[in-house]
Amino acid sequence: MPTIPEGERPNGRGACMRVARAIVVMLLLHACTSPPLTTVDQGSPDGGRAGPISPSRWPPAGPAPSRLLFPSFQLASLGANGGTSGGGGSWMVSTLAGNDGFHDGTGGPNGTAAFKAPYGVALDAAGDIFVADFLNNRIRKIGPTGNVTTLAGNGKQGFADGTGGAFGTAEFFEPLSVAVDSHGYVYVADCMNNRVRKIAPDGTVTTLAGNGTQGHVDGSGGPNGTAELTCPTAVAVDASGNVFDVDWNSVRKIDPAGNVTTIAGSPKAGYADGPGAVAEFNNLSGIAIDASGNIYVGDGENERIRKIDPQGNVTTLAGNGIAGFADGTGGPSGTAEFDYPRGVAVDGHGNVYVADTNNYRVRKIDTSGNVSTFAGNGVQGYVDGSLGPSGTAEFYGPTDVAISSQGALYIADSESLRIREVDASGTMTTVAGTGGGSPVGWARDGTGGPYGSAQFYMPQGVAVDSQGNVYVGDTWDNRVRKIDPSGNVTTLAGNGVAGFVDGPGATAEFSMPCGVAVDALGNVFVADSWNAAIRKIDPDGRVTTLAGNGFFGSVDGPGGPTGPAEFMGPVDVAVDSHDNVYVADARANRIRKIDPSGNVTTLAGNGVRGFADGTGGASGSAEFNLPYGVAVGAGGELYVADNGNERIRRIDTTGQVTTFAGNGTPGRVDGTGGPNGTAEFFGPSSVAVDRRGNVYVAEDPNIVQIDPFGNVTTLAGTGHLGWVDGVGEPNGVAAFNDPLGVAVDRLGEYVYVADFGNSRIRMVTRQ
């Protein structure tokens, strides 16, 4: 089995999101671009099967890129049911199904309030709980009676100081952590804006430090100061009003005037105790301060909890550097082990509590350095119950902890989408969060529309059949969903658990299903990316494996679950009128073909990651660079979203590859097509084609149309991330957030979009 280059391996769940994400997470590499880390049997000539998906390790170390390292992709292809769209006319964008998982309201396990990845948590002296609701781009507040309101952030992904509340002008971009001082001011680690923000008690938001430029520069604060931060992931505040944040493997101090200094660490990743200037960390993601001024940080990749004394000396409090689970003695050579510790908190007696994310536990380090399990039995799940290593309480992904003045412990259980509480008597309850209807993800079947009950969890694939049913690869929830013409959403197949199981839809398992396609008989084909397989769902909902044996490779041959055929990174599928299935095998840089007998061949791409038009076949001259999307035209030709080359390619029925549109320069420019035309794309990730030969492309963050002559125009999208329904066109108001999938209906009047970042399915309608 070919090895996956280390630099292209995903960072757990974060593989599907931006580098500051993983942030899942994703995230950043996208989940469908790379298979998970695998366990390789070096004694076998075929290598090893993919092992279980490791839990999220997010955010990854290092600076966040200004654009995706490997732009999101997936995409739905239109197969034999292509539409008949013509040119001209105006377009309107609306939400077909999915809401953003944002509801203010009552708390408790049966309340109405909903979060979407609550990542950070803090408390004030009055018992108010503040939450960094990461994927909602909001800061939420839970009052003493459990009611949830929005303190600041209007939900739009962006940067703007201003008024608070759910409909104010202030904007955040993936906030990860919060802290609150004795005067009621809340501080926010606004990761993707590279800033630390400050929220006044009335909700007004200002910038405390960071000018938005990604870097590591000490200096003056404020929005126009000289100080530069890189994805601050955690914040804490001391009694004097000094704010401490962790970013890029360092601990920074921001005084009340906004001036920034570095007290320990540097951008260099490593492990070293000692004076702050020589100390090294690796992916810090939590910070807390005790009454004596000692700082505690969760050193994620080093699997340790570190301590910084008031003089700036760094020592290892607990964790021996082994990623595992063991209670025991602390110190750098002790027996205690953690697995990606994130959030930390310290009580009035000096005990430190740790969100041990990948162990699904909350750990406790006493004043002697001994480590014990405070809550969680190690099972990944959602159960309120008894504490301790043998208790019934379960977490799904604890990322932060906070302690009240009364001794109650609050946990941001990010993956279960809930805030949990352990009171002074040791009873665990759910403070707020509905969990989205499923403790293993965000999926919720129900009614469609922007205010319906149905919810998706980062969908990346979309396809439509001749009856108007829309099929969705709901990637992060490991399900394939169906939206009927009335807008009702149901689960077609997948139980939400990441796995590789054929069988009835309710018991079948997928692992990061991305692209989907549907044939004339109602069979749905799925690019099951992390299983390196192409799956088939028949009209009765039964799932079988069409091709791919679970190994990551690029091997042609017979398909089926035990055949020799292998895929390296299948992200999209298309099906033609002769029942041939085509696969965008992104990491193999090839377009593969599965014939009706299940045999797999290479249609185009010689496996070299590059750009070259020319002959097809495994040994041909044509080259691709991360082909993410594939669609079949009315004449049997294929169109490919060649993401890394910023081009749309065309494969004719003889296998010859040409450039249909895009000159290779990354940009968002309408214009003429062909290899030397003026049109430019920015991370094209999906294609669909109607019966008149118009090609539709999802790029970040627009939907564009290419006519049969290669001329490119923007159909919808402003070029800026957001969620806005309304008029499309280049000068319209409609906005998307990482649209990764696109499909067009049979009549060519409706274009469907998997709006990944908004967790919605959008519809672009001809007026």
JOUR-V973450 format. One record per helix or strand of 3 or more residues. SS is the DSSP state (@ for helix, = for strand). FROM is the first residue (numbers start at 0). LEN is the number of residues. If there is no record, write none. Layout:
ss:SS from:FROM len:LEN
ss:SS from:FROM len:LEN
//
This chain:
ss:@ from:5 len:3
ss:@ from:11 len:4
ss:= from:90 len:7
ss:= from:117 len:6
ss:= from:128 len:5
ss:@ from:133 len:3
ss:= from:137 len:5
ss:= from:147 len:5
ss:= from:174 len:6
ss:= from:185 len:5
ss:@ from:190 len:3
ss:= from:194 len:5
ss:= from:204 len:5
ss:= from:233 len:4
ss:= from:242 len:5
ss:= from:249 len:5
ss:= from:259 len:6
ss:= from:283 len:6
ss:= from:294 len:5
ss:= from:303 len:5
ss:= from:312 len:6
ss:= from:340 len:6
ss:= from:351 len:5
ss:@ from:356 len:3
ss:= from:360 len:5
ss:= from:370 len:5
ss:= from:397 len:6
ss:= from:408 len:5
ss:@ from:413 len:3
ss:= from:417 len:5
ss:= from:427 len:5
ss:@ from:434 len:3
ss:= from:460 len:4
ss:= from:469 len:5
ss:@ from:474 len:3
ss:= from:478 len:5
ss:= from:488 len:5
ss:= from:512 len:6
ss:= from:523 len:5
ss:@ from:528 len:3
ss:= from:532 len:5
ss:= from:542 len:5
ss:= from:569 len:6
ss:= from:580 len:5
ss:@ from:585 len:3
ss:= from:589 len:5
ss:= from:598 len:6
ss:= from:626 len:6
ss:= from:637 len:5
ss:@ from:642 len:3
ss:= from:646 len:5
ss:= from:656 len:5
ss:= from:685 len:4
ss:= from:694 len:5
ss:= from:701 len:5
ss:= from:711 len:5
ss:= from:738 len:6
ss:= from:749 len:6
ss:@ from:755 len:3
ss:= from:759 len:7
//
